[in-house]
Amino acid sequence: MSKKAKLVYRPIGLLGGIAAGLVSGAVFKQVWRILAKEDDAPGALQSEYPMREVVIAAAIQGALFAATKAAIDRAGARGFTKLTGTWPGD
């Protein structure tokens, strides 16, 4: 891919990352409410939660973020390819 195309795609990738964070955060809140029957997930520094629960919450949140980011990045790359004819990762 040309340097110009990479430069044009960079803001799209950045916006995709922000969108992934927002979407996965909202999805995680809903999933955690269902799984733990609590409104808020435990934070790493909250002493009232056991280590196991904190780590499980973090793992679920990380997995959701990674999957959401991959889906949004792929959709952005496909849209970019339709507009420009070049794949942004090549």
Buried (B, 14 or more C-beta within 10 A) or exposed (E): BEEEBBEBBEEBBEEBBEBBBEBBEEBBBEBBEEEBEEEEBBEEEEEEBEEEBBEBBBEBBEEBBEEBBEBBBEEBBEEBBEEBEBEBEE
